[in-house]
Structures are given as C-alpha cells and as structure tokens.
C-alpha cells in the first residue's frame, strides 16, 4: 500500500479502517476500508489526527490486516467456537455452545511471540455460555508480511485447534453424605441441596442421596452400589478431615478407586479428594463446602462434566490462583480463583 499525505489522497481508495474515539463515550469506525476519499473528508481525517493515510491494496508480499486476522481466527477456531467478520483489523471468537473452554496455552504463547501478531483469550478451562466472547485476534500493522503470517499459520496447524469448547455431559450423580450425627438425625443434612444446586449448570442428573454413619465399610459399599446402578459421578460429602472419626478417605480408597490426590493447594477446600473407579470420578468433599461459597469442588466440576481426566499435575497447578479472597459479594467465576491457566 502507498502512504500519502491526507491532502494528496482525494480520489484514492482508503486501504484500512480508521477509528474515531471519543474518550469515555464512543469508539467506532469513522471510515471503512475501500472508501473513496472525498474533499470533505480531509478536515474530518485531520480532526482525527491523521496527516497521512495508506491507500490502495497490499502488494504480493503482504496481507491486509483484516484478511490476516481472519485467517488466524479461522485456523484457531475448533469445535464449539465461531468467529466474526473483521472489524477495524480485529476478529472476535465466541462460544457456539455452553461448555468448557479449552486453550492450547503453549501454542498461544508461541503465537504471541511473533512480531505484529496478537491473540488474546479467556483462561483455559473457563466455563462459558453460548455466544460469550472467548478470544480475539488482530494484526498490528495495516498489512503483514506474508511469510510472517504463514509462520503463524504453521503454529496453529501443528496440533489440535488452539480454541475449542467441550460440551458438558449430563452425568448421573450419586451423593453419599457421611456422619453419624447426620445419620442418626441429630444434625440436619445440608449437603443434598448444596450439591443439587452445584450440578444444575452442567446438566447434572440427580441419582439420589444416601446418608451413612462414619463407617468405612458402609461408605465403600454405598460407592459400589451407586456405580453398579449407573452413576457417572459419585460425590461423598463430609468426614474428610484428620479427626479420628472421619472415615470418608478410607472408604473411598477401599472401594478400589485410584486416588489422584488427597489435599489440594486450594483455600478453601484443601481437604478435597479425587479418585477414579475406571473413568468414573469419585469426589471426597470436606464439610467446608457447606459454608464456603466456592471451593475445590467448584473449580473441578466444569472439567468433570466435560469429561476431562484430571491429573495430579492439574491439581498441583491450582496453587497458583487457588486462593479465594472470600469477597463480601462473590464474583466467581469472574475472578482469579482457580485460574491456573494450564
């Protein structure tokens, strides 16, 4: 494209969008790429701070910002995503369905290490809803060198799509509440209602709740019963601390499940346990989930309902961002809690 002084550009074709910004009021396109510059446009352009503009089209060695951003968005967009038409050199990506956002973070880092390429996303493993913005990309200059764009495209073409949204699966959920004080009626159960509310956003299906005393054998037998009856997820509540009467960890281990971790670097919710019976997750939820609005369970439920297999490495990474500030007005998930970024 050719750079011209504004006064010399009358009759020329504008090669890029020009934005008007009124601080705190409006940001919009004042001129659209392809506009033919008219005499009356000169004063407007100068009021926008433009003494020079680019006219014409990129040559054979470069690609216009709109086209470049569109190509990157198209290659980055995986299942469950969609992208907009270019506007002012930018293309937005949105969720095409409710689900769990997956970001190939290392791929994103490499892409943003390329000069003149920008790609921003929400955190990996963020729960999103249909039409929510999940990312955006743009080319910094008016046009980008073709070789640079091809290099960026090569990174995006190396593995699975950089952005995707996994749908939630309507898992059947069995809940076991432990505690002799609850079982004998001395204390009213509060976990049933709490767990029901937490699984609703993901389409969880309530299979039932069984209340058992603090006896490992009964906990083990009830876990096995739920799984044999078709449970896709078993949540065992209470009895997760180190008190002498707390039997839940022993009951989960004795069920034959493979324990991924017991004790997460998350506050509140550190005495959480995750185990797998085959591919069926079993969660040991400490009593703190009754009075803390968000705990380890809230961080992991979206991934569990998206049928991610959670590893010990995943849990270790939660220490970075695993501290809940316990704000007077809870903003979760629109805060740093649980945003490990892996």
Buried (B, 14 or more C-beta within 10 A) or exposed (E): BEEBEBEEBBEBBBBBBBBEEEEEEEEEEBBEBEBEBEEEBBEBBEEBEBEEBBBEBBEEEBBBBBBBBBBBBEBBBBBBBBBBEBBBBBBBBBBBBBBBBBBBBEBBEBBEEBEBBBBEBBBBBBBBEEEBBBBBBBBEBBBBBBEBBEEBBEBBEEEEBBBBBBBBBEBBBBBBBBBBEBBEEEEEBBBBEBBBEBBEBBEBEBBEBBBBBBBBEBBBBBBBBBBEEEBBBBBBBBBBBEEEEBBBBBBBBBBEBEBBBBEBBBBBBBBBBBBBBEEBBBBBBBBBBBEBEBBBBBBBBBBBBBBBEBEEEBBBBBEEBBBBEEEEEBEBBEBBBBBBEB
